[in-house]
Amino acid sequence: MATAYIVDAVRTAGGRRGGKLAGIHPVDLAAATLDALVTRSGIDPAAIEDVIMGCVGQGGEQANQVGRNAVLASRVLPQSVPAVTIDRQCGSSQQAIQFAAQAVMSGTQDVVIAAGVESMTRVPMGATTMLFLKEGMGGSRSPGIAENYPGPGWTQFAGAEMIVQKHGLTKDELDRFAYESHQKAIAATNRGAFAGEIVPISIETPDGAALHTIDEGIRFDATFEGIAGVKLLSEGGALTAATSSQICDGSSAVLVVSEAALKRYNLTPLARIHTLAVSAGDPVIMLEEPLFATDKALSRAGLSIGDIDLFEVNEAFASVPMAWLKHTGADPARLNVNGGAIALGHPLGASGTKLMATLLHALKAGGKKYGLQTMCEGGGVANVTIVEMV
């Protein structure tokens, strides 16, 4: 089987809801990262055989095949480059990486871009469901689902609280984890750790044109007491908005190629895709599946948790990576070393390739070898991708 290599990975700095990226159409935001990725790598734009774009809110400005629209909005890619848009909920662009890798590993394609975009300002979370319900068109919970899973419909918020209870987590621990996410993100920003992965985006401000290069969600003045004082999401629960991922606008992209393409286009790889895995479990607790998907991936890879140098486990809620740590026995010092979605934001369909950009650049900076990325996804699904630096 052929080997799939990652040549480069880029992302925008996150924008808060209604913040610095709110004025940019998501198609153009996605095009900006595609252009930067191709330009940085030096590859012939016409050599791109496909763009696989993750996006969750596929409505409004993100409707009508946002991946293809991003290619058509590109200043670099020719119209001959095809694209497809996929939805595996929060893991959409991580799945895009895995589809791109599978295309290369199968020998059917040599140069594929995996990418993701989400403007949660311009296409709010849940809008594609709520607008249909408002018009009386119904929702996704079918009679068959209701028969198999009776009771109220499941939600990510309820699932996150179930994880708190199941794994014996306390509010104090959750608050501490969130505070540390901000502190790690602050330290990473101050030392320039994100400089190699962030694509500057031109924005308009009250003071004129500027470049957006710093993740807007980081609370540089965060205190533990302030985080601990935030109102609970549900009465009797333990999670708050401060211990949950931030709504975020952003885009990201990863260039995946074959060994033949490396030679043909004189490219230098960052890493190779070592192992791919996806698994599914209980859709009610929903967000717990990264624990078991990690077990599956490590077994397939022939590696132990101690062999992995750095982990990116998406901070959808603090309870997810905390439960993952307890289950796997991983070293907390290797987890989300530059902060996570609690501080940096979670732009849904863009988060998979976003996390990969951060993971790869952190591995490179630290001279490390193995990285593992996983995230929880709606419906009780999780992807795991293991990469090996070269």
NORLINWO-V5947 format. One record per residue. N is the residue number from 1. RES is the residue in three letters. BURIAL is # if it has 16 or more other ideal C-beta (glycine too) atoms within 10 Angstrom, else .. D_FIRST is the distance of its C-alpha to the first C-alpha in whole Angstrom. Layout:
n=N res=RES burial=BURIAL d_first=D_FIRST
n=N res=RES burial=BURIAL d_first=D_FIRST
This chain:
n=1 res=MET burial=. d_first=0
n=2 res=ALA burial=. d_first=4
n=3 res=THR burial=# d_first=7
n=4 res=ALA burial=# d_first=10
n=5 res=TYR burial=# d_first=13
n=6 res=ILE burial=# d_first=16
n=7 res=VAL burial=# d_first=19
n=8 res=ASP burial=# d_first=22
n=9 res=ALA burial=# d_first=24
n=10 res=VAL burial=# d_first=27
n=11 res=ARG burial=# d_first=30
n=12 res=THR burial=# d_first=33
n=13 res=ALA burial=# d_first=36
n=14 res=GLY burial=# d_first=37
n=15 res=GLY burial=# d_first=40
n=16 res=ARG burial=# d_first=42
n=17 res=ARG burial=# d_first=43
n=18 res=GLY burial=. d_first=46
n=19 res=GLY burial=# d_first=45
n=20 res=LYS burial=# d_first=44
n=21 res=LEU burial=# d_first=41
n=22 res=ALA burial=. d_first=43
n=23 res=GLY burial=. d_first=45
n=24 res=ILE burial=# d_first=41
n=25 res=HIS burial=. d_first=40
n=26 res=PRO burial=# d_first=36
n=27 res=VAL burial=# d_first=35
n=28 res=ASP burial=# d_first=36
n=29 res=LEU burial=# d_first=35
n=30 res=ALA burial=# d_first=31
n=31 res=ALA burial=# d_first=32
n=32 res=ALA burial=# d_first=33
n=33 res=THR burial=# d_first=30
n=34 res=LEU burial=# d_first=28
n=35 res=ASP burial=# d_first=30
n=36 res=ALA burial=# d_first=30
n=37 res=LEU burial=# d_first=26
n=38 res=VAL burial=# d_first=26
n=39 res=THR burial=. d_first=29
n=40 res=ARG burial=. d_first=28
n=41 res=SER burial=# d_first=25
n=42 res=GLY burial=. d_first=26
n=43 res=ILE burial=# d_first=24
n=44 res=ASP burial=. d_first=25
n=45 res=PRO burial=# d_first=26
n=46 res=ALA burial=. d_first=25
n=47 res=ALA burial=. d_first=22
n=48 res=ILE burial=# d_first=21
n=49 res=GLU burial=# d_first=19
n=50 res=ASP burial=# d_first=20
n=51 res=VAL burial=# d_first=22
n=52 res=ILE burial=# d_first=21
n=53 res=MET burial=# d_first=25
n=54 res=GLY burial=# d_first=26
n=55 res=CYS burial=# d_first=29
n=56 res=VAL burial=# d_first=31
n=57 res=GLY burial=# d_first=35
n=58 res=GLN burial=# d_first=34
n=59 res=GLY burial=# d_first=38
n=60 res=GLY burial=. d_first=40
n=61 res=GLU burial=# d_first=39
n=62 res=GLN burial=# d_first=35
n=63 res=ALA burial=. d_first=36
n=64 res=ASN burial=. d_first=35
n=65 res=GLN burial=# d_first=31
n=66 res=VAL burial=# d_first=31
n=67 res=GLY burial=# d_first=28
n=68 res=ARG burial=# d_first=29
n=69 res=ASN burial=# d_first=33
n=70 res=ALA burial=# d_first=31
n=71 res=VAL burial=# d_first=30
n=72 res=LEU burial=. d_first=33
n=73 res=ALA burial=# d_first=35
n=74 res=SER burial=# d_first=33
n=75 res=ARG burial=. d_first=35
n=76 res=VAL burial=. d_first=32
n=77 res=LEU burial=# d_first=29
n=78 res=PRO burial=. d_first=30
n=79 res=GLN burial=. d_first=31
n=80 res=SER burial=. d_first=28
n=81 res=VAL burial=# d_first=25
n=82 res=PRO burial=. d_first=25
n=83 res=ALA burial=# d_first=24
n=84 res=VAL burial=. d_first=24
n=85 res=THR burial=# d_first=26
n=86 res=ILE burial=# d_first=25
n=87 res=ASP burial=# d_first=27
n=88 res=ARG burial=# d_first=26
n=89 res=GLN burial=# d_first=29
n=90 res=CYS burial=# d_first=29
n=91 res=GLY burial=# d_first=25
n=92 res=SER burial=# d_first=25
n=93 res=SER burial=# d_first=23
n=94 res=GLN burial=# d_first=21
n=95 res=GLN burial=# d_first=20
n=96 res=ALA burial=# d_first=19
n=97 res=ILE burial=# d_first=17
n=98 res=GLN burial=# d_first=15
n=99 res=PHE burial=# d_first=15
n=100 res=ALA burial=# d_first=14
n=101 res=ALA burial=# d_first=11
n=102 res=GLN burial=# d_first=10
n=103 res=ALA burial=# d_first=11
n=104 res=VAL burial=# d_first=9
n=105 res=MET burial=# d_first=6
n=106 res=SER burial=. d_first=7
n=107 res=GLY burial=. d_first=8
n=108 res=THR burial=. d_first=11
n=109 res=GLN burial=# d_first=13
n=110 res=ASP burial=# d_first=13
n=111 res=VAL burial=# d_first=16
n=112 res=VAL burial=# d_first=17
n=113 res=ILE burial=# d_first=20
n=114 res=ALA burial=# d_first=20
n=115 res=ALA burial=# d_first=24
n=116 res=GLY burial=# d_first=27
n=117 res=VAL burial=# d_first=31
n=118 res=GLU burial=# d_first=33
n=119 res=SER burial=# d_first=37
n=120 res=MET burial=# d_first=39
n=121 res=THR burial=# d_first=42
n=122 res=ARG burial=# d_first=42
n=123 res=VAL burial=# d_first=40
n=124 res=PRO burial=# d_first=41
n=125 res=MET burial=. d_first=39
n=126 res=GLY burial=. d_first=40
n=127 res=ALA burial=. d_first=42
n=128 res=THR burial=# d_first=40
n=129 res=THR burial=. d_first=41
n=130 res=MET burial=. d_first=44
n=131 res=LEU burial=. d_first=45
n=132 res=PHE burial=. d_first=45
n=133 res=LEU burial=. d_first=47
n=134 res=LYS burial=. d_first=49
n=135 res=GLU burial=. d_first=50
n=136 res=GLY burial=. d_first=50
n=137 res=MET burial=. d_first=46
n=138 res=GLY burial=. d_first=45
n=139 res=GLY burial=. d_first=42
n=140 res=SER burial=. d_first=39
n=141 res=ARG burial=. d_first=40
n=142 res=SER burial=. d_first=41
n=143 res=PRO burial=. d_first=43
n=144 res=GLY burial=. d_first=40
n=145 res=ILE burial=. d_first=39
n=146 res=ALA burial=. d_first=42
n=147 res=GLU burial=. d_first=43
n=148 res=ASN burial=. d_first=39
n=149 res=TYR burial=. d_first=40
n=150 res=PRO burial=. d_first=44
n=151 res=GLY burial=. d_first=46
n=152 res=PRO burial=. d_first=46
n=153 res=GLY burial=. d_first=42
n=154 res=TRP burial=# d_first=40
n=155 res=THR burial=. d_first=40
n=156 res=GLN burial=# d_first=38
n=157 res=PHE burial=# d_first=41
n=158 res=ALA burial=# d_first=42
n=159 res=GLY burial=# d_first=38
n=160 res=ALA burial=# d_first=39
n=161 res=GLU burial=# d_first=42
n=162 res=MET burial=# d_first=41
n=163 res=ILE burial=# d_first=38
n=164 res=VAL burial=# d_first=41
n=165 res=GLN burial=. d_first=43
n=166 res=LYS burial=. d_first=41
n=167 res=HIS burial=# d_first=40
n=168 res=GLY burial=. d_first=43
n=169 res=LEU burial=# d_first=43
n=170 res=THR burial=. d_first=46
n=171 res=LYS burial=# d_first=47
n=172 res=ASP burial=. d_first=48
n=173 res=GLU burial=# d_first=44
n=174 res=LEU burial=# d_first=43
n=175 res=ASP burial=# d_first=45
n=176 res=ARG burial=# d_first=45
n=177 res=PHE burial=# d_first=41
n=178 res=ALA burial=# d_first=42
n=179 res=TYR burial=# d_first=44
n=180 res=GLU burial=# d_first=41
n=181 res=SER burial=# d_first=39
n=182 res=HIS burial=# d_first=41
n=183 res=GLN burial=# d_first=42
n=184 res=LYS burial=# d_first=39
n=185 res=ALA burial=# d_first=38
n=186 res=ILE burial=# d_first=42
n=187 res=ALA burial=. d_first=41
n=188 res=ALA burial=# d_first=37
n=189 res=THR burial=# d_first=39
n=190 res=ASN burial=. d_first=42
n=191 res=ARG burial=. d_first=40
n=192 res=GLY burial=. d_first=38
n=193 res=ALA burial=# d_first=35
n=194 res=PHE burial=# d_first=34
n=195 res=ALA burial=. d_first=35
n=196 res=GLY burial=# d_first=31
n=197 res=GLU burial=# d_first=30
n=198 res=ILE burial=# d_first=33
n=199 res=VAL burial=# d_first=33
n=200 res=PRO burial=. d_first=37
n=201 res=ILE burial=# d_first=38
n=202 res=SER burial=. d_first=42
n=203 res=ILE burial=# d_first=44
n=204 res=GLU burial=. d_first=48
n=205 res=THR burial=. d_first=50
n=206 res=PRO burial=. d_first=54
n=207 res=ASP burial=. d_first=54
n=208 res=GLY burial=. d_first=52
n=209 res=ALA burial=. d_first=49
n=210 res=ALA burial=. d_first=46
n=211 res=LEU burial=. d_first=43
n=212 res=HIS burial=# d_first=41
n=213 res=THR burial=. d_first=39
n=214 res=ILE burial=. d_first=40
n=215 res=ASP burial=# d_first=39
n=216 res=GLU burial=# d_first=42
n=217 res=GLY burial=# d_first=42
n=218 res=ILE burial=# d_first=42
n=219 res=ARG burial=# d_first=46
n=220 res=PHE burial=. d_first=47
n=221 res=ASP burial=. d_first=50
n=222 res=ALA burial=# d_first=48
n=223 res=THR burial=. d_first=50
n=224 res=PHE burial=. d_first=50
n=225 res=GLU burial=. d_first=53
n=226 res=GLY burial=. d_first=52
n=227 res=ILE burial=# d_first=49
n=228 res=ALA burial=# d_first=50
n=229 res=GLY burial=. d_first=53
n=230 res=VAL burial=. d_first=51
n=231 res=LYS burial=. d_first=52
n=232 res=LEU burial=. d_first=50
n=233 res=LEU burial=# d_first=48
n=234 res=SER burial=. d_first=49
n=235 res=GLU burial=. d_first=53
n=236 res=GLY burial=. d_first=52
n=237 res=GLY burial=. d_first=48
n=238 res=ALA burial=# d_first=47
n=239 res=LEU burial=# d_first=45
n=240 res=THR burial=# d_first=46
n=241 res=ALA burial=. d_first=45
n=242 res=ALA burial=# d_first=45
n=243 res=THR burial=# d_first=42
n=244 res=SER burial=# d_first=40
n=245 res=SER burial=# d_first=38
n=246 res=GLN burial=# d_first=39
n=247 res=ILE burial=# d_first=39
n=248 res=CYS burial=# d_first=38
n=249 res=ASP burial=# d_first=37
n=250 res=GLY burial=# d_first=34
n=251 res=SER burial=# d_first=31
n=252 res=SER burial=# d_first=28
n=253 res=ALA burial=# d_first=24
n=254 res=VAL burial=# d_first=21
n=255 res=LEU burial=# d_first=19
n=256 res=VAL burial=# d_first=15
n=257 res=VAL burial=# d_first=14
n=258 res=SER burial=# d_first=11
n=259 res=GLU burial=. d_first=11
n=260 res=ALA burial=. d_first=13
n=261 res=ALA burial=# d_first=15
n=262 res=LEU burial=# d_first=16
n=263 res=LYS burial=. d_first=18
n=264 res=ARG burial=. d_first=19
n=265 res=TYR burial=# d_first=21
n=266 res=ASN burial=. d_first=22
n=267 res=LEU burial=# d_first=20
n=268 res=THR burial=. d_first=21
n=269 res=PRO burial=# d_first=18
n=270 res=LEU burial=# d_first=20
n=271 res=ALA burial=# d_first=17
n=272 res=ARG burial=# d_first=13
n=273 res=ILE burial=# d_first=12
n=274 res=HIS burial=# d_first=12
n=275 res=THR burial=# d_first=13
n=276 res=LEU burial=# d_first=14
n=277 res=ALA burial=# d_first=16
n=278 res=VAL burial=# d_first=19
n=279 res=SER burial=# d_first=22
n=280 res=ALA burial=. d_first=26
n=281 res=GLY burial=# d_first=29
n=282 res=ASP burial=# d_first=33
n=283 res=PRO burial=# d_first=34
n=284 res=VAL burial=# d_first=37
n=285 res=ILE burial=# d_first=36
n=286 res=MET burial=# d_first=33
n=287 res=LEU burial=# d_first=32
n=288 res=GLU burial=# d_first=32
n=289 res=GLU burial=# d_first=28
n=290 res=PRO burial=# d_first=27
n=291 res=LEU burial=# d_first=28
n=292 res=PHE burial=# d_first=26
n=293 res=ALA burial=# d_first=23
n=294 res=THR burial=# d_first=23
n=295 res=ASP burial=# d_first=23
n=296 res=LYS burial=# d_first=20
n=297 res=ALA burial=# d_first=18
n=298 res=LEU burial=# d_first=19
n=299 res=SER burial=. d_first=19
n=300 res=ARG burial=. d_first=15
n=301 res=ALA burial=# d_first=15
n=302 res=GLY burial=. d_first=17
n=303 res=LEU burial=# d_first=20
n=304 res=SER burial=. d_first=23
n=305 res=ILE burial=# d_first=25
n=306 res=GLY burial=. d_first=27
n=307 res=ASP burial=. d_first=24
n=308 res=ILE burial=# d_first=23
n=309 res=ASP burial=# d_first=26
n=310 res=LEU burial=# d_first=26
n=311 res=PHE burial=# d_first=26
n=312 res=GLU burial=# d_first=27
n=313 res=VAL burial=# d_first=28
n=314 res=ASN burial=# d_first=30
n=315 res=GLU burial=# d_first=34
n=316 res=ALA burial=# d_first=34
n=317 res=PHE burial=# d_first=37
n=318 res=ALA burial=# d_first=38
n=319 res=SER burial=# d_first=38
n=320 res=VAL burial=# d_first=34
n=321 res=PRO burial=# d_first=33
n=322 res=MET burial=# d_first=36
n=323 res=ALA burial=# d_first=35
n=324 res=TRP burial=# d_first=31
n=325 res=LEU burial=# d_first=33
n=326 res=LYS burial=. d_first=35
n=327 res=HIS burial=# d_first=32
n=328 res=THR burial=# d_first=30
n=329 res=GLY burial=. d_first=32
n=330 res=ALA burial=# d_first=30
n=331 res=ASP burial=. d_first=32
n=332 res=PRO burial=. d_first=34
n=333 res=ALA burial=. d_first=34
n=334 res=ARG burial=# d_first=31
n=335 res=LEU burial=# d_first=31
n=336 res=ASN burial=# d_first=31
n=337 res=VAL burial=# d_first=33
n=338 res=ASN burial=# d_first=34
n=339 res=GLY burial=# d_first=35
n=340 res=GLY burial=# d_first=34
n=341 res=ALA burial=# d_first=35
n=342 res=ILE burial=# d_first=38
n=343 res=ALA burial=# d_first=39
n=344 res=LEU burial=# d_first=37
n=345 res=GLY burial=# d_first=36
n=346 res=HIS burial=# d_first=34
n=347 res=PRO burial=# d_first=33
n=348 res=LEU burial=# d_first=32
n=349 res=GLY burial=# d_first=29
n=350 res=ALA burial=# d_first=29
n=351 res=SER burial=# d_first=28
n=352 res=GLY burial=# d_first=24
n=353 res=THR burial=# d_first=24
n=354 res=LYS burial=# d_first=27
n=355 res=LEU burial=# d_first=26
n=356 res=MET burial=# d_first=23
n=357 res=ALA burial=# d_first=25
n=358 res=THR burial=# d_first=28
n=359 res=LEU burial=# d_first=25
n=360 res=LEU burial=# d_first=23
n=361 res=HIS burial=# d_first=27
n=362 res=ALA burial=# d_first=28
n=363 res=LEU burial=# d_first=25
n=364 res=LYS burial=. d_first=26
n=365 res=ALA burial=. d_first=30
n=366 res=GLY burial=. d_first=30
n=367 res=GLY burial=. d_first=27
n=368 res=LYS burial=# d_first=25
n=369 res=LYS burial=# d_first=22
n=370 res=TYR burial=# d_first=20
n=371 res=GLY burial=# d_first=21
n=372 res=LEU burial=# d_first=21
n=373 res=GLN burial=# d_first=22
n=374 res=THR burial=# d_first=24
n=375 res=MET burial=# d_first=26
n=376 res=CYS burial=# d_first=29
n=377 res=GLU burial=# d_first=29
n=378 res=GLY burial=# d_first=31
n=379 res=GLY burial=. d_first=31
n=380 res=GLY burial=# d_first=30
n=381 res=VAL burial=# d_first=26
n=382 res=ALA burial=# d_first=24
n=383 res=ASN burial=# d_first=21
n=384 res=VAL burial=# d_first=20
n=385 res=THR burial=# d_first=17
n=386 res=ILE burial=# d_first=17
n=387 res=VAL burial=# d_first=16
n=388 res=GLU burial=# d_first=17
n=389 res=MET burial=# d_first=19
n=390 res=VAL burial=. d_first=18
